[in-house]
Amino acid sequence: MSNLPAYIAKAVPNPAANRGPWYKNTAPSYTGIFLWIAFYQSLADGTLTHASPWFCLGALVVAGLLCYGLYYYAPAMLGMQTGYPLYVVGSSTFGTTGGYIMPGLLMGLLQVGWFAVATFYATTYILKGVGQDARPATLLFGVVAVLWGYILGYVGAKGVQYVAKASLALTIIPAIMVLYVVLKTAGGISSYQVPDPNPYLAFTLLIQSVIGFFATAGAAGADFGLNSRDGRDVKLGGLFGVALAIIYAGGMPLLAVAGANGLHPGVGMTYDAVLGSIGGFSASAMFILFAIASVVPTCFCIFIAGNSFSTMIPGVPRVSSSMVAVTIGVILAVTGVAANLVAVFSLVGASFGPICGAMLADYLLSGGKWAGPRQGINWAGYAGWAVGFVIGILPLLSSVPASIKMYDQPAALYGMIAGFLVYVVVAKLGGEPKTVAMMPEPARAR
């Protein structure tokens, strides 16, 4: 135990008595993530432009299965087998020292970005709901963003358990609304004309968008898995909460965008444009309801960030580090930096795609079980992440030749595959450090 850092040595596995069936924890939690407006606000932009809604639905099926099999499954199984959260099980893939940064602090830093996105879109939808100017960097936008960010950020830092109790109800709201919007626009779906046919581009961009959005949540499958009773819960929770949720939460908005543009050509490819095209009190009410549905994501982003920072930097009080994160997130929201979802998804996918790839490789090489914490830095994990990250950020680099950019998507998937392959190669060459005994085997949760 003396060879282990405090964040591992003090970890206590979640006992079997605290676990529950997949339909009470994993499935509804993940479904709520995908029903967040940030997922589908711009999902049709650049995809429906190049392919029919039915082709795009097929791409969502593929994306859902990829997210389930390559990103969620291994971390969730490790969480279920050990009862430990991501930052503990990740010490096998990245080492006891390396785990401080990945996935530890990196998860917290990326949650600050997601908090900024949540604050930006909640503010935008609130202002549109009351018929006000929703442009960032304006006084009214700043006031609403500051109030939203700091109030919910403080709740996330101190009292997220109260929001958790209402999370199921707040998830049902967008689930019903996306279906309602489809019904309102369904008459135009068959009339929709693809303006610039390029199915390959539409397919790869959809895969990139979905995986980029899901990558951090996929790695966090360990945190969901530790609440699962057995492998069946892991599988069914993922199939319903990840694969099917992607198809529903992504498919309904895609159909709505197609329908709205079929009825009124030129409406626009973003979801808020579709809501605006409905008009009247109905549109205003939906803007407000979608904003309310962002309460849970906003709070949980800061909650997860606070967990990361307080665990990895225990000398700084949890509330203090959380509120610093809130301040940074609010600035990103008010200035409009958080509006660029394509860049956000690409960065998240580039950062956490290789982490998921390395964890999957570690899981398979260890015979489908947790190997335990590895001494120092696991260079197999870090090499896999470095190569995968470089590949993942290629679409964001202006210096990349056009001949490469034609085929650089889905970069998040390429980065994950690279992380997997590099980990395997380096591990086979002896790059994995020895494991450190954590506790007697019978004491572990199973």
C-alpha positions as CSV (number, residue, x, y, z in Angstrom):
1,M,0.0,0.0,0.0
2,S,2.9,2.4,0.7
3,N,3.9,2.3,-3.0
4,L,0.5,3.6,-4.1
5,P,-0.5,7.3,-4.3
6,A,-3.3,8.4,-2.1
7,Y,-5.9,8.6,-4.8
8,I,-5.5,4.8,-5.3
9,A,-4.7,3.7,-1.8
10,K,-7.7,5.4,-0.3
11,A,-10.1,4.1,-3.0
12,V,-12.9,1.9,-1.7
13,P,-14.8,-0.4,-4.2
14,N,-18.5,0.0,-4.5
15,P,-20.1,-3.0,-2.7
16,A,-22.6,-5.2,-4.4
17,A,-25.4,-4.0,-2.0
18,N,-25.1,-0.5,-3.6
19,R,-25.6,-1.7,-7.2
20,G,-28.7,-2.0,-9.2
21,P,-30.2,-3.1,-12.5
22,W,-29.2,-1.5,-15.8
23,Y,-32.6,0.2,-16.3
24,K,-32.2,2.1,-13.1
25,N,-28.7,3.5,-13.5
26,T,-26.7,3.0,-16.7
27,A,-29.4,3.2,-19.3
28,P,-31.2,6.3,-18.1
29,S,-28.0,8.1,-17.3
30,Y,-26.5,7.7,-20.7
31,T,-29.8,8.4,-22.4
32,G,-29.9,11.7,-20.6
33,I,-26.5,12.6,-22.0
34,F,-27.6,12.1,-25.6
35,L,-30.9,13.9,-25.1
36,W,-28.9,17.0,-24.2
37,I,-29.3,19.7,-26.8
38,A,-25.5,20.0,-27.3
39,F,-25.5,16.6,-28.9
40,Y,-28.0,17.3,-31.7
41,Q,-28.0,21.1,-32.0
42,S,-25.7,21.0,-35.1
43,L,-25.8,17.3,-35.9
44,A,-27.6,17.9,-39.3
45,D,-25.2,20.6,-40.4
46,G,-22.8,19.1,-42.9
47,T,-24.5,15.7,-42.8
48,L,-28.0,16.2,-44.1
49,T,-26.4,18.6,-46.5
50,H,-24.8,15.7,-48.2
51,A,-27.1,12.7,-47.7
52,S,-30.8,11.8,-47.1
53,P,-32.2,11.5,-43.6
54,W,-32.5,7.7,-44.0
55,F,-28.9,7.3,-45.0
56,C,-27.9,9.4,-41.9
57,L,-30.0,7.2,-39.7
58,G,-28.0,4.2,-41.0
59,A,-24.8,6.1,-40.1
60,L,-26.2,6.7,-36.6
61,V,-26.7,2.9,-36.2
62,V,-23.1,2.3,-37.0
63,A,-22.0,5.1,-34.7
64,G,-24.0,3.7,-31.9
65,L,-22.5,0.2,-32.2
66,L,-19.0,1.7,-32.4
67,C,-19.5,3.8,-29.3
68,Y,-20.9,0.7,-27.4
69,G,-18.2,-1.7,-28.5
70,L,-15.0,0.4,-28.7
71,Y,-15.5,3.1,-26.2
72,Y,-18.0,2.0,-23.5
73,Y,-17.7,-1.7,-23.0
74,A,-14.1,-2.2,-21.7
75,P,-14.2,0.7,-19.1
76,A,-17.7,-0.4,-18.0
77,M,-16.6,-4.0,-17.5
78,L,-13.6,-2.9,-15.5
79,G,-15.8,-0.7,-13.3
80,M,-18.2,-3.6,-12.8
81,Q,-15.5,-6.2,-12.0
82,T,-13.6,-4.0,-9.6
83,G,-16.1,-1.5,-8.2
84,Y,-13.5,1.2,-8.7
85,P,-14.0,4.5,-10.7
86,L,-12.2,5.6,-13.8
87,Y,-9.2,7.3,-12.2
88,V,-8.4,4.0,-10.3
89,V,-8.9,1.5,-13.1
90,G,-7.0,3.9,-15.4
91,S,-3.9,3.4,-13.3
92,S,-3.4,0.1,-15.1
93,T,-3.4,1.7,-18.5
94,F,-1.4,4.8,-17.6
95,G,0.4,3.9,-14.4
96,T,0.1,5.1,-10.8
97,T,2.0,8.3,-11.6
98,G,0.7,8.7,-15.2
99,G,-2.9,8.3,-14.0
100,Y,-2.7,11.8,-12.4
101,I,-2.8,13.4,-15.8
102,M,-4.7,10.7,-17.8
103,P,-7.5,10.1,-17.3
104,G,-7.4,12.0,-14.0
105,L,-6.8,15.7,-14.6
106,L,-7.6,15.5,-18.3
107,M,-11.2,14.4,-17.6
108,G,-11.6,17.4,-15.3
109,L,-10.2,19.9,-17.8
110,L,-12.5,18.6,-20.6
111,Q,-15.5,18.8,-18.3
112,V,-14.8,22.6,-18.0
113,G,-15.3,22.7,-21.8
114,W,-18.5,20.8,-21.6
115,F,-19.7,23.1,-18.8
116,A,-19.0,26.1,-21.1
117,V,-21.0,24.4,-23.9
118,A,-23.9,23.7,-21.5
119,T,-24.0,27.3,-20.3
120,F,-23.8,28.8,-23.8
121,Y,-26.7,26.8,-25.1
122,A,-28.8,27.1,-22.0
123,T,-28.4,30.9,-22.2
124,T,-29.1,31.0,-25.9
125,Y,-32.3,29.0,-25.6
126,I,-33.5,31.0,-22.6
127,L,-33.1,34.3,-24.5
128,K,-34.7,32.9,-27.6
129,G,-37.6,31.6,-25.5
130,V,-38.3,35.1,-24.2
131,G,-37.8,36.7,-27.6
132,Q,-34.5,38.5,-26.8
133,D,-31.2,38.9,-28.7
134,A,-29.2,35.7,-28.1
135,R,-25.9,36.8,-29.4
136,P,-22.8,36.1,-27.2
137,A,-20.7,39.0,-25.9
138,T,-23.8,41.2,-25.3
139,L,-24.8,42.5,-21.9
140,L,-28.0,40.5,-21.5
141,F,-26.3,37.3,-22.7
142,G,-23.5,37.8,-20.2
143,V,-25.9,38.4,-17.3
144,V,-27.9,35.3,-18.0
145,A,-24.8,33.2,-18.6
146,V,-23.2,34.4,-15.3
147,L,-26.4,33.6,-13.3
148,W,-26.9,30.2,-14.9
149,G,-23.2,29.2,-14.7
150,Y,-22.5,30.3,-11.1
151,I,-25.8,29.1,-9.6
152,L,-25.8,25.7,-11.2
153,G,-22.0,25.5,-10.9
154,Y,-22.3,25.9,-7.1
155,V,-25.0,23.3,-7.0
156,G,-22.8,20.9,-8.9
157,A,-19.9,21.6,-6.5
158,K,-22.0,21.3,-3.3
159,G,-25.4,19.7,-3.8
160,V,-25.6,17.7,-7.0
161,Q,-27.5,14.9,-5.2
162,Y,-30.6,17.1,-5.3
163,V,-30.3,17.4,-9.1
164,A,-29.7,13.7,-9.4
165,K,-33.1,13.0,-7.9
166,A,-34.8,15.1,-10.6
167,S,-32.6,13.8,-13.5
168,L,-35.1,11.2,-14.7
169,A,-37.9,13.8,-15.0
170,L,-35.5,16.2,-16.7
171,T,-34.5,13.5,-19.2
172,I,-38.1,12.7,-20.1
173,I,-38.7,16.3,-21.1
174,P,-36.4,16.4,-24.1
175,A,-37.3,12.8,-25.0
176,I,-40.9,13.8,-25.5
177,M,-40.0,17.1,-27.1
178,V,-37.8,15.7,-29.9
179,L,-40.6,13.4,-30.8
180,Y,-43.1,16.2,-30.8
181,V,-40.9,18.3,-33.1
182,V,-40.7,15.4,-35.5
183,L,-44.5,15.1,-35.6
184,K,-44.8,18.8,-36.3
185,T,-42.4,18.6,-39.2
186,A,-43.0,15.1,-40.5
187,G,-45.0,16.3,-43.5
188,G,-41.8,17.7,-45.1
189,I,-39.5,14.7,-44.7
190,S,-40.4,13.1,-48.0
191,S,-40.0,16.5,-49.8
192,Y,-36.5,17.1,-48.5
193,Q,-33.9,17.5,-51.3
194,V,-30.2,16.9,-50.5
195,P,-28.5,20.1,-51.7
196,D,-25.0,18.7,-52.2
197,P,-24.9,14.9,-52.4
198,N,-21.8,13.3,-50.9
199,P,-22.8,10.3,-48.8
200,Y,-19.2,9.4,-47.9
201,L,-18.7,12.8,-46.3
202,A,-22.0,12.7,-44.5
203,F,-21.2,9.3,-43.1
204,T,-17.8,10.1,-41.8
205,L,-18.9,13.5,-40.3
206,L,-21.7,11.8,-38.5
207,I,-19.4,9.1,-37.1
208,Q,-16.9,11.9,-36.0
209,S,-19.6,14.0,-34.4
210,V,-21.1,11.2,-32.4
211,I,-17.8,9.7,-31.2
212,G,-16.4,13.1,-30.5
213,F,-19.4,13.9,-28.3
214,F,-19.3,10.5,-26.5
215,A,-15.6,9.9,-26.0
216,T,-15.3,11.2,-22.4
217,A,-18.6,9.5,-21.4
218,G,-17.3,6.3,-22.9
219,A,-14.2,6.3,-20.7
220,A,-16.5,7.2,-17.8
221,G,-18.2,3.9,-18.4
222,A,-16.1,2.7,-15.5
223,D,-18.0,5.1,-13.2
224,F,-21.3,3.7,-14.6
225,G,-20.1,0.1,-14.5
226,L,-19.3,0.2,-10.8
227,N,-23.0,0.5,-10.3
228,S,-23.8,-2.6,-12.4
229,R,-24.4,-6.0,-10.7
230,D,-22.9,-8.2,-13.5
231,G,-21.9,-8.4,-17.1
232,R,-25.5,-8.6,-18.3
233,D,-26.2,-5.2,-16.7
234,V,-23.2,-3.8,-18.5
235,K,-24.3,-5.1,-21.8
236,L,-28.0,-4.2,-21.6
237,G,-27.2,-0.8,-20.1
238,G,-24.9,0.0,-23.0
239,L,-27.1,-1.3,-25.7
240,F,-30.1,0.7,-24.5
241,G,-28.4,3.7,-23.0
242,V,-25.7,4.1,-25.7
243,A,-26.5,2.4,-29.0
244,L,-30.3,2.8,-29.0
245,A,-30.1,6.2,-27.3
246,I,-27.8,7.5,-30.1
247,I,-30.2,6.4,-32.7
248,Y,-33.2,8.0,-31.0
249,A,-31.6,11.2,-29.7
250,G,-29.8,11.8,-32.9
251,G,-32.3,10.4,-35.4
252,M,-35.4,12.4,-34.2
253,P,-33.6,15.8,-34.6
254,L,-32.2,14.7,-38.0
255,L,-35.7,13.9,-39.2
256,A,-37.1,17.1,-37.8
257,V,-34.4,19.2,-39.6
258,A,-35.2,17.4,-42.9
259,G,-38.9,17.8,-42.4
260,A,-38.6,21.5,-41.6
261,N,-36.5,22.2,-44.6
262,G,-38.9,20.1,-46.8
263,L,-41.8,22.2,-45.6
264,H,-39.9,25.5,-45.7
265,P,-36.7,25.3,-47.8
266,G,-33.9,27.4,-46.4
267,V,-34.9,27.2,-42.8
268,G,-31.5,26.1,-41.7
269,M,-29.7,23.0,-40.5
270,T,-29.5,23.7,-36.8
271,Y,-32.1,22.5,-34.3
272,D,-32.8,25.9,-32.9
273,A,-33.7,27.0,-36.5
274,V,-36.2,24.2,-36.7
275,L,-37.8,25.2,-33.4
276,G,-38.0,28.8,-34.6
277,S,-39.8,27.7,-37.8
278,I,-42.6,26.1,-35.7
279,G,-43.5,29.6,-34.5
280,G,-45.9,30.9,-31.8
281,F,-46.0,30.0,-28.2
282,S,-45.1,26.5,-28.9
283,A,-41.6,27.4,-30.1
284,S,-41.0,29.8,-27.1
285,A,-42.1,27.1,-24.7
286,M,-39.8,24.5,-26.3
287,F,-36.8,26.8,-26.1
288,I,-37.4,27.2,-22.4
289,L,-37.9,23.5,-21.8
290,F,-34.8,22.6,-23.7
291,A,-32.9,25.1,-21.5
292,I,-34.4,23.5,-18.4
293,A,-33.2,20.1,-19.6
294,S,-29.7,21.4,-19.6
295,V,-29.8,21.8,-15.8
296,V,-28.5,18.2,-15.2
297,P,-25.6,18.3,-17.7
298,T,-24.5,21.7,-16.4
299,C,-24.4,20.5,-12.8
300,F,-22.8,17.1,-13.5
301,C,-20.0,18.6,-15.6
302,I,-18.9,20.7,-12.6
303,F,-19.5,17.7,-10.3
304,I,-17.2,15.5,-12.4
305,A,-14.6,18.3,-12.8
306,G,-14.7,18.8,-9.0
307,N,-14.2,15.1,-8.4
308,S,-11.2,15.1,-10.7
309,F,-9.5,18.1,-9.3
310,S,-10.1,17.3,-5.6
311,T,-8.9,13.8,-6.1
312,M,-5.7,14.6,-8.0
313,I,-5.0,17.9,-6.3
314,P,-6.2,17.2,-2.7
315,G,-4.5,20.3,-1.3
316,V,-7.0,22.6,-3.0
317,P,-10.6,22.6,-1.5
318,R,-13.1,21.0,-3.8
319,V,-15.4,24.0,-3.9
320,S,-12.6,26.4,-4.7
321,S,-11.3,24.4,-7.7
322,S,-14.9,23.9,-8.9
323,M,-15.6,27.6,-8.9
324,V,-12.4,28.4,-10.7
325,A,-13.6,25.9,-13.3
326,V,-17.0,27.6,-13.4
327,T,-15.4,31.0,-14.0
328,I,-13.3,29.7,-16.9
329,G,-16.4,28.0,-18.4
330,V,-18.6,31.1,-18.0
331,I,-15.9,33.2,-19.8
332,L,-15.8,30.7,-22.7
333,A,-19.6,30.8,-22.9
334,V,-20.0,34.6,-22.7
335,T,-17.4,35.2,-25.4
336,G,-19.0,32.6,-27.7
337,V,-15.9,30.4,-27.8
338,A,-18.1,27.5,-26.6
339,A,-20.4,27.8,-29.7
340,N,-18.0,26.0,-32.0
341,L,-19.2,22.4,-31.4
342,V,-17.3,20.9,-34.3
343,A,-14.0,22.0,-32.7
344,V,-15.2,20.9,-29.2
345,F,-16.2,17.4,-30.5
346,S,-13.0,17.1,-32.4
347,L,-10.8,18.0,-29.4
348,V,-12.7,15.7,-27.1
349,G,-12.6,12.9,-29.5
350,A,-8.9,13.4,-30.1
351,S,-8.2,13.5,-26.4
352,F,-10.3,10.6,-25.1
353,G,-10.5,8.4,-28.2
354,P,-6.9,7.2,-27.7
355,I,-7.6,6.7,-24.0
356,C,-10.5,4.4,-24.8
357,G,-8.3,2.6,-27.3
358,A,-5.5,2.1,-24.9
359,M,-7.9,0.9,-22.2
360,L,-9.5,-1.6,-24.6
361,A,-6.1,-3.0,-25.5
362,D,-5.1,-3.2,-21.8
363,Y,-8.4,-5.0,-21.0
364,L,-7.9,-7.5,-23.8
365,L,-4.2,-8.2,-23.2
366,S,-5.1,-8.8,-19.5
367,G,-7.6,-11.5,-20.4
368,G,-10.7,-9.4,-20.0
369,K,-9.9,-8.3,-16.4
370,W,-8.2,-5.5,-14.5
371,A,-4.5,-6.0,-14.2
372,G,-4.2,-3.7,-11.2
373,P,-2.2,-0.4,-10.8
374,R,1.1,-0.3,-12.7
375,Q,4.2,1.3,-11.3
376,G,5.0,4.9,-12.3
377,I,4.1,5.6,-15.9
378,N,2.8,3.0,-18.3
379,W,4.6,4.1,-21.5
380,A,2.4,1.8,-23.6
381,G,-0.6,3.9,-22.6
382,Y,1.1,7.2,-23.1
383,A,2.6,6.2,-26.4
384,G,-0.8,5.1,-27.6
385,W,-2.4,8.3,-26.4
386,A,0.2,10.5,-28.0
387,V,0.0,8.9,-31.5
388,G,-3.8,8.8,-31.3
389,F,-4.1,12.4,-30.2
390,V,-1.9,13.6,-33.1
391,I,-4.1,11.7,-35.6
392,G,-7.3,13.0,-33.9
393,I,-6.4,16.7,-34.2
394,L,-5.5,16.6,-37.8
395,P,-8.8,18.0,-38.9
396,L,-8.2,21.1,-36.7
397,L,-4.8,21.8,-38.3
398,S,-4.8,24.3,-41.2
399,S,-1.3,23.1,-42.3
400,V,-2.6,19.6,-43.2
401,P,-2.6,19.2,-47.1
402,A,-5.9,19.1,-48.8
403,S,-5.2,15.7,-50.2
404,I,-5.1,14.3,-46.6
405,K,-8.0,16.4,-45.4
406,M,-10.3,14.6,-47.9
407,Y,-9.9,11.5,-45.8
408,D,-9.1,12.8,-42.3
409,Q,-12.6,11.9,-40.9
410,P,-13.6,10.3,-38.7
411,A,-10.4,11.3,-36.9
412,A,-11.8,10.4,-33.5
413,L,-12.2,6.8,-34.6
414,Y,-8.7,6.7,-36.3
415,G,-7.2,8.1,-33.1
416,M,-8.9,5.4,-31.0
417,I,-7.6,2.6,-33.3
418,A,-4.1,4.1,-33.2
419,G,-4.2,4.2,-29.4
420,F,-5.2,0.5,-29.4
421,L,-2.6,-0.7,-31.8
422,V,0.3,1.4,-30.4
423,Y,-0.5,0.1,-26.9
424,V,-0.5,-3.5,-28.1
425,V,2.9,-3.0,-29.8
426,V,4.6,-1.2,-27.0
427,A,3.2,-3.7,-24.4
428,K,4.5,-6.6,-26.4
429,L,7.9,-5.0,-26.5
430,G,7.9,-4.9,-22.7
431,G,6.7,-1.3,-22.2
432,E,4.2,-2.2,-19.5
433,P,5.6,-1.7,-15.9
434,K,5.0,-4.2,-13.2
435,T,1.7,-4.1,-11.2
436,V,1.6,-3.0,-7.6
437,A,-0.4,-5.0,-5.1
438,M,-3.5,-3.1,-4.0
439,M,-5.3,-5.3,-1.5
440,P,-6.1,-8.9,-0.9
441,E,-8.1,-10.3,-3.8
442,P,-11.1,-11.4,-1.7
443,A,-11.6,-7.8,-0.6
444,R,-12.4,-6.6,-4.1
445,A,-15.9,-6.1,-5.4
446,R,-16.9,-8.5,-8.1
